[in-house]
């Protein structure tokens, strides 16, 4: 009898151990269903990884041509030999269901069989001991593969009446009996009859298509001929026989055709079905451990998403593939922190001044300032009210190289120096740079970064303006800032290079800083933004159509994805107003912050 199965996973309070499960159900005839549960201490998982152990086991098991029982046992032994360094801490329970027979192998884990009103412990949990068992199964059986911790907690609930419910209902109810328990894991499998007959495994001796055709054609060779009055009867019989033969032949040919077609479809599905199982497993695991281990959860979910995109790119069409795509789209915001949405128009700059095309942007005190270096104009906009005005025009702006702002003061940098523009027009700082310069105003002081000399100068604010500049970097600092494209200051100085690298400087010294968790990696970037009021750092990657959000230790937090971002050249952010504001030239676009 061919059986169906339904299963559910129970993982309760995994504090010091990670627990993974794997289920591969193949309902084709002569195929088997494989169930795994593994547990490993967190300290070992960082180096070895349960995911890798599972993949290695499947590779060894499916390459073994022996019968299921010996193959299962041998595969577990090989895995233990390969991972001997963690053998003392590894727990594995495996089950193969094939043709109405169950085969169990366990190391440190346990196996229970619940049949009717009773249950029995098929394999008790024995630390670091390899145990195996086999036996027939019946419809209605509940098989439980458990960790060592599950075995210790079993007496609290295994005799309860809810063992007759579905695996998922049982798993949901068990939580209330596990208060105070840690690292409990179990895989619950209910055996169900589907009514299909399955022949025994082994070499099939049925009629092959060739034999069927030979037998059919032999019918025509063996027909008998009659003379005289029997001729008409003979002809009638012959015609009937020929008609029947043609019908049978046609039916057989059609059956063979569809059989071959179905065989090709099954073979094609087998080329990607294990990958779908793996993807589904990674997505599910990522969702389930998000609250416990967010970084690992994102890694698993992202790995599943990347593998899914690869299958889609190969042109595979499958209903499960479409369902997984939908699942990724629904869950990626929560698990990956990826938000895909169209921007909204914040302000059309051309309405403030005809032909206005901004190429520099600065922000201070929730005010945005945009410079059009070709049109030689600066406009100011309030983030909260969108109130806007022209701050300065061509009479104050001459070949600008950079823009900076502090409080309500706006500064233009050119080859002649730094000028405050607006109601007053005053030269504030003499130049000590050439053409490639970045500027920033922070805490009443003015800073310049000269790309050609890789030097940062600080001009201290004084009553009459700013002091003469002094090198901000310590004398022993050897840095290369030639490829700097953007920077920001929040007490520390953050310098963004065009290859995606971010350099952090504090008190004149370079500090170690590494971006982690961003996918794809930051490789081609345009701008960086933060300040002392923001919790996060924001990086514009217009080639990738995204804004990446990092915490100030470099860890990935979120990313905003939109085709509109591809046209952006710079950005500012207001966490107070909950907006990313993108400069595209003629317009300011806005994205709502959803990760806060």
N, C-alpha and C positions, 0 to 999 in steps of 0.2 A: 504494500500500500504506500502511495506517495503522500507525505504529510506536508501541511502548511505549518508555519510557526508565526507567533507574534511575540515580541519581546520588548522589554523596557530596562532601562539602566537606573541603578540606584547608587548615587555617590553622596555620602553624608560627611560633612565637616572634615575635608581633607587638609589637615593642618601641617603635618610633617611629611606626607607622602602624596605623590601624584598618582591618579588612577585613570587608566584609559581602557576603552572597550573597542572591539572591532566585530562587525557582523557582516558576513557575506552569505547571502541567501540566493541560491540558484535553483529555480523551480523546474528546470529542464529535466527530462528523464535521464537517469543514470548519473545525475550530478548530486553534489552534497551541499549541505549548509554548514558553515564554519562559524563558531562563536569563540571570542577570546576576551579575557579580562586580565589586565596586568597592573601591578602596583610597584612603585619604586620610590625610594626616599628622594626628597627634593634635592638634597646635596649631590646625589648621583645623577639625577635627571638633567642637571645643567650641563654635565659633560657628555652623557651618553644619549639621553632622550628616549622616552618610551615610543615615540613615533618611529624612530629609526629601528628600534628593536622589533616593533610590529612589522615593519616593511621587510626586515631581514627574515623574520619567521615565515612570512607569506612566500617570499622568494624561495626559501629552502623547502617548504612544504609542497608547493605546487610543482617543484622540479623533481620531487620524489615519486617514482613510479610504483612503489610498493602499495600493499593494501592499506586502507585508511588507518587502522589501529597501529600498525608498525610504523607507518609514515608519520603519524602524529607524534608518537613517542620519540622516534628518531629525530624529528625536527626540533622538538623541545630540548633534547639532549645537546644537539648541535648549537642551539642558541645559548644554552648554559655554558658550553665550552667557549664560545666566542666572547661572551660577556662574563668571564670568570671573575673579573675584578669586582663586579657588583652582584655576583651570584648569591652571597650571603644576605643581600637585601632585596632580591628580586622575587616577586610573586607572580606566577603564571597559572591560569586555568584555561584549558582549551577543550572544546567540544566539537566533534564532527558527527552530524546526523546524515546517514545515508541509507536509503532503502529500508527504513523502519528500524534501524539499529543505531544506538548511540555509542560513541567512543570518547572516553574522558581521559585527560592527562592533566596532572596538577603538580605544582611545586609550591609548597607552603600554603596553598589555597585549599578550598573545600568545595564539595559538590553535594547537593541535596536533591532528592526526588520526592515530590509531593504527588501522591496518587489517591484520589478520593479523599477520605477523611484522615489519612495517615501520611506520615512522611518518614523518610529514612536518610541517613547520612551515608551516601555512597562512598565518598572519599573524605576522611577527616583531615583537618588542617594539621600538617606535620612540618615543622620548620626545616626548610632546605632538603626535604625528602621528595623524591620523584615517585608519584603514585599514578596508577592507571586502572581503568575499569571499562567494561563494555556490557551492553545488554539491550534487549528489545525495548521499544517505547510503545505507548498506547495513546490514542486520542484522549485529551484531557489532562495528560501528565503535565506537571509544572516542574521544570528543571531549573535549579539555581546554582550558578557559578559564583562563588564568593571569595573575598579576601580573608586573610587570617583574622582580621578584626571583625568581619562579619560572623565568622564561626564563633567567636567569643560572645557575640551579642545575640545569637540565634534563639536562645531559650525564651527570650522576652516576647517573641511573636510568631514563631513558626507553627504553633498549634492553634493560632487564631483562625476564626471562621472565614476571614477575608482571603484566605489562600485560594478560594474558589473563584475569585474575581479575575479580571484581566490583569496582565503583568503591570500595566501602567497604573491601574487603580491600587494594586498591591504596593508598588513602589511609592506612590503618593502617600498611602496610609502608614507605611513603615516609619516615616520620619518622626511621627509622634512617639514611637517606642525607642528612639535612639538618642534621647536627651543625655548629654554628657559623654556620648561615644565619639570617638575620633577615627578618621581614616577608614571608614566603613564603605566597602564597595561590593556591588553584586550585579549580576546580569540575570534577569528572570526571563525564561523562555517557556511559553505555553505551546504544547503540541496540539495541532488541530487536524482532523481528517478532511481531505478534500475529495475523496471518492475516486481518484484515478488509480488504475492498476499499473503497476510497474514491474517489469520482468527483472529477474536476478541479474546482478552484474556479471560480466564475463563476456566471452566471445559470442556474438549473436550468430545463430545458424538459420535465420529466416530466409525467405526467398528474396534473392537479389533482383534488381530490375532486369538484368541480363537473363537470369533464369526464367523470370516470368515471361519475357518476350520469346525465349526459345520454346517454352512450353506452349505458348499461344500459337506460334508459327507451326509447331509440330501437329497441331490440330488440323491444319489445312493439308499437310502432307499425308495424313492417315485417312482421309475420306475415301469411301468405297464407291465403286461404279457398278450400276445394274443395267441389264439389257431387257428389251421387249417391253411388256406392260408396266414393269416397275420403274421405267425411266422417268415418268412424270413425278412419281412419288419421290424418287431419288433426287430429282432436280429441286423439288420443293424443299426437301430436307437440307439439300446443299445450300440453297439460297438462305434458308433460316440460319444455318450454321455460319455462313459467311457474314450475314447481318449481325449475328451475335458476336462473332469474332471481331468485326470492325468496331462495334460499340465497345467491346472490352479493350481492344487495342487503343482506341481513342481515349477511353477513360484512363488506361494505364499511362499513356504518354502524357496526358494532362497532369496526372498525379505525380509522375516523375518530374515534369517541368516545375510544378509548384513545390515539390519536395526539394529539388535542387535550389530553387529560389529561396525557400525558407532556410535551407542550410546555409546559403551564402549570407542571408540576413543575420542568422545567429552567429556565424563566424565573424561577421563585421562587428556585431554588437560586442562580442568577446574582446575585440581589440581595444575598446574604450570603456567597457563596463567596469572593470576594476578601478580605472581612474575616476569614474563617477562615484564609486563607493568611497574611495579615498577622499575625494573632494567633499562629499557630504559629511563624512566623518570629521574632517578638519573644521568645516563651518560650524557643525553642531558643537564640537568641543570648544571652539573659540567662544561661542555664545554662552556656554555653560560655566566656564571658568573666568568670565570677565570680571566678576566682583572679587574673585580670589586672587587672580594674577593677571591684571590688565595687559601687561606687556606681552606675556606669553599668549594670551587670548588674541591680541591683535596679530601676533606673528602667525598663529594657526589660521585665523580667518583670512589674513592676507595671502598666505600660501595657497589656501583653497581658492581664493578669488583669482590669483594669477594662473593656476592650473586650469581653472574654468575658462578663462579668457583664451588660453591656448587651444582648448578643445573647440571653442566657438570659432577661432581663426582657422581651424582645420576643416571647417565646413560641415561638421557633424550635426545632424538633425535628430533630436531625441526629445521626447516629452519631459523626461527627467532633467535634461540639460536646461530646457526652458524654465522649469520650475526652480532650479538652482539659481539661474540668473535673476529671477524674480526675488528669490530669497536674499541674495546678496544685495540687491538694490534696496530692499526693505530694511535690512539689518546693518548696512555698512556705516550709517551715521552713528549708530549706537556703539558698534564694536570697533570700527576703524576710525571714527571721527571724520568721515568723509561726507561732505555736504555738497550735493550737486544741485545747483539752482541758478536760474537766470538772475542777472543783476537788474536793478531798477534805476531809472534816471534820477540822479540827485540834483544836478543843475546843468543846464545848457549854457556854457560859457559864452557862446557867440551872441547870446541875448544881452550880455553885459556890454560887449564891445564887438562891433562887426568884424568878422574875420579873425577873432581871437583864437589862438592855438597855443595852449600852455605846454611847456616842456620842463618846468621846474615846479615843485610843490613843497611847502613847508607848513608846519602847524605849531601853534602855541596857545595855551589857555582855551581850547575848544574852538579856535579860529583857524581857518585854512587860508593860505595865501598861495596864489598861482601866478607864475611869471611866464609871459610870452616874450621870449628873447628876440624873436624876429619883429614882432609888432611893438616891442619895447613898452610893455604895459604890465602892471601888477594889479590883480584884483584880490579882494578879501571877502570871505564868506563865513558866516556863523554856522557851525554844524547843527546846532539845535533849532535855529529859526530859519536858516537859509537866507538870512538877510545878507545882501551883497553890495559891494561898491568898488569903484576903481580907486586904487590907492595911489598909483603913480603912473606917469605917462612918459613919452619920449624925451621930454625936457630934462628928466632926472635919470634916465636909463640909457647907458651907452655900452654896447657890446658886452652884455652880462655873461659871466661864467658860472655863477652859482647864486642861490637864494637862501636866506636864513631869516628866522624870526624869533623874537623873544618877547613875551607879554604882548603888548600892542605895537612893538617896534619891528620894522621890516628893513632888512639889509640886502644890498646888491653887491656882489663881488665881481670885479673885472680886473683887467691888467693894470689899472691905475690904483687899485686899492679897494677898501670896503667903504660903502656909502650907505648912510641911513636915508631912506626915501619916505615920502609921504608929505605931511605938513611941513616938515623941515627937510632940507637937503644938505647933509654935512658929510664931509670925508672923515671917517673914523679911524682908519688904519692904513698905513703905507704898505705897499705890496712887498712880499718876499717869496713870491711864487711866479711861475710862468703861466702857461695856459690851462694846465690840467690840475684843477683845484676843487676840493670839496669844502663846504663851509657848514658850521653849526653854531648856534647860540644856546648856551645852557647855564643856568644859575647866575645870570648876569655877566658871564664871561663869553668871549668869542673864540672859536677854534677853527683852524684851517688845516687841511691835509693836502700837502703838496705831493702829488703822485710821482713826479719825476725824481724828487730827492728822497722819497719815502720818509718824510718828516711830518710830524704834527706840531703845530705851534698853538700856544695858548696866550690870549690877550685878556688880561684881567680887567674887569670893569672898574672904572674909577669915576669920580664926579664929573670930570671933563670929557669922558668917553671911555677909551680903553688905553691901557698901558702899552708900551712897546712889547712885541712878542718875545716869548721864550720857548725853547724846545720843551715839549711836554714829556716826551719819551726819555727814560733814563739813559745815561751815557752808555751803559753796557748792553743796551738793546739793539740787536741787529735784525731789522725787519724789512720785508719787501712788500711795499704797498703800491707798486707800479700798476697792478691790475685791479685796484680798488674801483668799485662802481657805485657804492653807496655806503653811508654810515649813519649811526645814531648814537646818542649819548643819553644815559640815564644815571650818571655817576660813574659807571664804566663806559668805555668807548667800544662800540661794536662796528667792525669794518667788514664789509661784504666784498669778496672778490668775485670776478666774473665766472670762475669755475665752481661757484657754490660754497667755497670755504668761508667760514666766519671766524675772524680773529677777535679775541676779547682782550682788552687792556684795562688795567686798574692801577691807579697811582703811578702811572708811567711805565708799568711793566706788563709784559705779555703773560696772560694766564692760559692754562690748558683749557681748551673748549672743543668739544666734539659733538656733532649732530648725530643723533641716534634715532632709529625707528621710522624715518621718513622714507616713503616709497612712492614713486621712484626716487632715487637719490637726487639731492640738489646738485645739478651739474651746470646748467646755464641759467643764471638768475639776473634780475634787474635792479631790485631795490630791497632795502631792509628798513623796518620801522619799529621803534619802541621809544618809551620815555619813562621817567620815574613814577608816573601814575599808572602805567600799564603792567599787568601781570605777565604778559607774554611778548614774544618777539614774532614779528610778521615778515615773511619773505615772499617777494613777488617773483614768480616764475611764469612769465607770459608765454614762453614757448610751450610749456606744459599746460597752459590754461588753468593755473592754480595759484592760490595763496597758501603757503605752508605756515602753520602755527607751531612754535616751539616754546617750551618753558625756558627759563633763564639758566637752566643747567644743560640745555641742548636736547632734551628729550622731546620727541614728537608728541604733539597734543591733538592736532586736527589739520585738515586741509579743505579749502573751499575750491570747488571745481566748476568752471563755467567757460563757455566759449567766448563770452564777453571779455574775459581776462586776457585773452590773446592780444587784444588791442590796447592793453594798458601799458603805460611807460613808468608809472610811479604810483605810490600809495601813501596814505596816512590812515590811522586807526583811532577811533574813539570807543574804548570799552564802556565808558560812561553812557554814551548814546547807543552802544551796541551796533556799531557800523564799521565796515571797511569801506573807505572811499578811494576809488581808483581814478587816476587821471589818464584819459585817453587822448588828450589834445584839445579837442573842441568841447568835450563833456567831462563831467564828473559823474561816475556811476557808483552805486552803493550796493553792498551785500550785507545782509543782517547777520550778526554774530550769533551763532547757535551753540557754541562750545562752552560758553561761560557758565 
